[in-house]
Amino acid sequence: MESYGRTLRSLRGALGLGVTALLAAALVPLGAGSAQAEPAPGPSLGYVCPIPLVGSQPATAAFDLDIPSGIQTGEAVEIGISGALTFDPKVTQAMRTVAATSLEGSAIVEMTIQAPGETIPLQIPVTLPTVDIPAGSPYPPLVVPIRSTSIEVAFTEPGPATLTAGDLALTLTPRKADATPTGLGTFDSACTLVAGQDPVLAAWDIHSGGPAPDPEGVTLTYTCAFPLIGQQPVVATFQPDGPATVEVGQQVSFGADVSVTLSDKTHHALTLVHAATVDSGGSAALTVDGPKRDDVSLLGALDLNRLTVPAGPPYTTLTADGDLTSTGVTFTRHGNGEVRIGDLALTLAPHRADGTWTGLRVFSVACTQDPGQDTVLTEFEVVRAAD
């Protein structure tokens, strides 16, 4: 269901301006815009409509809907609406009593979209084309088509959505055989949905349509406390290597290809203790922001390749490549999420050329992330589990 040319969020903010006026501007003929599937018959719903001469009478409304598959966030999608109203035979008789041979009019159809983070009441104007009023007796039901209309909608969050029916506001004009109005003129009929029915006309899933993670990953700077030389800069680049889509209840881990670069001063300090190689590893703090506050803090294990330490001078930056793998996490709700990188804890073990420890032996380096950076490693979508 997508096609108001506005996001649901902006529609909600504009509701105070009058939903009818908004939707009237957004209505387009069915078939315009995005491609539509064949109309899917919706349920028939019962109403009570006040009609001149005969009072409150039962009526049935059947709505047919064109809803595209594969609806994504941020994408304008067109939903087609058509159908028919069927009035009780007493209405047919009442129209014939005033010499009416045809009926035409319009309606405001109340519907509600329930989507993640949004409840949107809609008032959709539709046309009721001219129909002939059958003669009796006995008088048959009076069937009035709902002319095909479409609306455009865009959604901001993924997850399940529904469209439900509400009341109808009819404006009807019965006409004589010479096309002049009958003595009833044009009249309004406020049709009330009969209580106790399931008003859901359609249900669907909204999928994430957000941008794919940057293939270049995220590069972050840190300030790290080293022995002998104190605070030194470290640069870490993370290229995400994890699922873009996971199911509710499925355990998943998030990973990345990693490069950790030490400064030229760190290179110099390692030569002072006669280091020829450095084995390294550690951990990274991860924050997983799941759908609807389904959040968790994790530790990701860093497994880095052995560094070779050139004798120098000159002294240059040193880079160790490796992998980051998080512990597992399970989500309980649908929606979008993201993984953010936090501080690092490095473990370094420098060795001399003969393989023995240097005087530093194995030491830990606490790395604090420099402020003001975009720390998002990757984005993902949690979907309902397959049947």
Secondary structure in CASP SS format (residue, H / E / C, confidence):
PFRMAT SS
TARGET T0000
AUTHOR 0000-0000-0000
METHOD secondary structure of the structure
MODEL  1
M C 1.00
E C 1.00
S C 1.00
Y C 1.00
G C 1.00
R C 1.00
T E 1.00
L H 1.00
R H 1.00
S H 1.00
L H 1.00
R H 1.00
G H 1.00
A H 1.00
L H 1.00
G H 1.00
L H 1.00
G C 1.00
V H 1.00
T H 1.00
A H 1.00
L H 1.00
L H 1.00
A H 1.00
A H 1.00
A H 1.00
L C 1.00
V E 1.00
P C 1.00
L C 1.00
G C 1.00
A C 1.00
G C 1.00
S C 1.00
A C 1.00
Q C 1.00
A C 1.00
E C 1.00
P C 1.00
A E 1.00
P E 1.00
G E 1.00
P E 1.00
S E 1.00
L E 1.00
G E 1.00
Y E 1.00
V E 1.00
C E 1.00
P E 1.00
I E 1.00
P C 1.00
L C 1.00
V C 1.00
G E 1.00
S E 1.00
Q E 1.00
P E 1.00
A E 1.00
T E 1.00
A E 1.00
A E 1.00
F E 1.00
D E 1.00
L E 1.00
D E 1.00
I C 1.00
P C 1.00
S C 1.00
G C 1.00
I C 1.00
Q E 1.00
T C 1.00
G C 1.00
E C 1.00
A C 1.00
V E 1.00
E E 1.00
I E 1.00
G E 1.00
I E 1.00
S E 1.00
G E 1.00
A E 1.00
L E 1.00
T E 1.00
F E 1.00
D C 1.00
P H 1.00
K H 1.00
V H 1.00
T H 1.00
Q H 1.00
A H 1.00
M H 1.00
R H 1.00
T H 1.00
V C 1.00
A C 1.00
A C 1.00
T C 1.00
S E 1.00
L E 1.00
E E 1.00
G E 1.00
S E 1.00
A E 1.00
I E 1.00
V E 1.00
E E 1.00
M E 1.00
T E 1.00
I E 1.00
Q E 1.00
A E 1.00
P C 1.00
G C 1.00
E E 1.00
T E 1.00
I E 1.00
P E 1.00
L E 1.00
Q E 1.00
I E 1.00
P E 1.00
V E 1.00
T E 1.00
L E 1.00
P E 1.00
T E 1.00
V E 1.00
D E 1.00
I C 1.00
P C 1.00
A C 1.00
G C 1.00
S C 1.00
P C 1.00
Y C 1.00
P C 1.00
P C 1.00
L E 1.00
V E 1.00
V E 1.00
P E 1.00
I E 1.00
R E 1.00
S E 1.00
T E 1.00
S E 1.00
I E 1.00
E E 1.00
V E 1.00
A E 1.00
F C 1.00
T C 1.00
E C 1.00
P C 1.00
G E 1.00
P E 1.00
A E 1.00
T E 1.00
L E 1.00
T E 1.00
A E 1.00
G E 1.00
D E 1.00
L E 1.00
A E 1.00
L E 1.00
T E 1.00
L E 1.00
T E 1.00
P E 1.00
R E 1.00
K C 1.00
A C 1.00
D C 1.00
A C 1.00
T C 1.00
P E 1.00
T C 1.00
G C 1.00
L C 1.00
G C 1.00
T C 1.00
F E 1.00
D E 1.00
S E 1.00
A E 1.00
C E 1.00
T E 1.00
L E 1.00
V C 1.00
A C 1.00
G C 1.00
Q C 1.00
D C 1.00
P C 1.00
V E 1.00
L E 1.00
A E 1.00
A E 1.00
W E 1.00
D E 1.00
I E 1.00
H E 1.00
S C 1.00
G C 1.00
G C 1.00
P C 1.00
A C 1.00
P C 1.00
D C 1.00
P C 1.00
E C 1.00
G C 1.00
V E 1.00
T E 1.00
L E 1.00
T E 1.00
Y E 1.00
T E 1.00
C E 1.00
A E 1.00
F E 1.00
P C 1.00
L C 1.00
I C 1.00
G E 1.00
Q E 1.00
Q E 1.00
P E 1.00
V E 1.00
V E 1.00
A E 1.00
T E 1.00
F E 1.00
Q E 1.00
P E 1.00
D C 1.00
G C 1.00
P C 1.00
A C 1.00
T E 1.00
V E 1.00
E E 1.00
V C 1.00
G C 1.00
Q C 1.00
Q E 1.00
V E 1.00
S C 1.00
F C 1.00
G E 1.00
A E 1.00
D E 1.00
V E 1.00
S E 1.00
V E 1.00
T E 1.00
L E 1.00
S C 1.00
D H 1.00
K H 1.00
T H 1.00
H H 1.00
H H 1.00
A H 1.00
L H 1.00
T H 1.00
L H 1.00
V C 1.00
H C 1.00
A C 1.00
A C 1.00
T E 1.00
V E 1.00
D E 1.00
S E 1.00
G E 1.00
G E 1.00
S E 1.00
A E 1.00
A E 1.00
L E 1.00
T E 1.00
V E 1.00
D E 1.00
G C 1.00
P H 1.00
K H 1.00
R H 1.00
D C 1.00
D C 1.00
V E 1.00
S E 1.00
L E 1.00
L E 1.00
G E 1.00
A E 1.00
L E 1.00
D E 1.00
L E 1.00
N C 1.00
R C 1.00
L E 1.00
T E 1.00
V C 1.00
P C 1.00
A C 1.00
G C 1.00
P C 1.00
P C 1.00
Y C 1.00
T C 1.00
T C 1.00
L E 1.00
T E 1.00
A E 1.00
D E 1.00
G E 1.00
D E 1.00
L E 1.00
T E 1.00
S E 1.00
T C 1.00
G C 1.00
V E 1.00
T E 1.00
F C 1.00
T C 1.00
R C 1.00
H C 1.00
G E 1.00
N E 1.00
G E 1.00
E E 1.00
V E 1.00
R E 1.00
I E 1.00
G E 1.00
D E 1.00
L E 1.00
A E 1.00
L E 1.00
T E 1.00
L E 1.00
A E 1.00
P E 1.00
H E 1.00
R C 1.00
A C 1.00
D C 1.00
G C 1.00
T C 1.00
W E 1.00
T C 1.00
G C 1.00
L C 1.00
R C 1.00
V C 1.00
F E 1.00
S E 1.00
V E 1.00
A E 1.00
C E 1.00
T E 1.00
Q E 1.00
D C 1.00
P C 1.00
G C 1.00
Q C 1.00
D C 1.00
T C 1.00
V E 1.00
L E 1.00
T E 1.00
E E 1.00
F E 1.00
E E 1.00
V E 1.00
V E 1.00
R C 1.00
A C 1.00
A C 1.00
D C 1.00
END
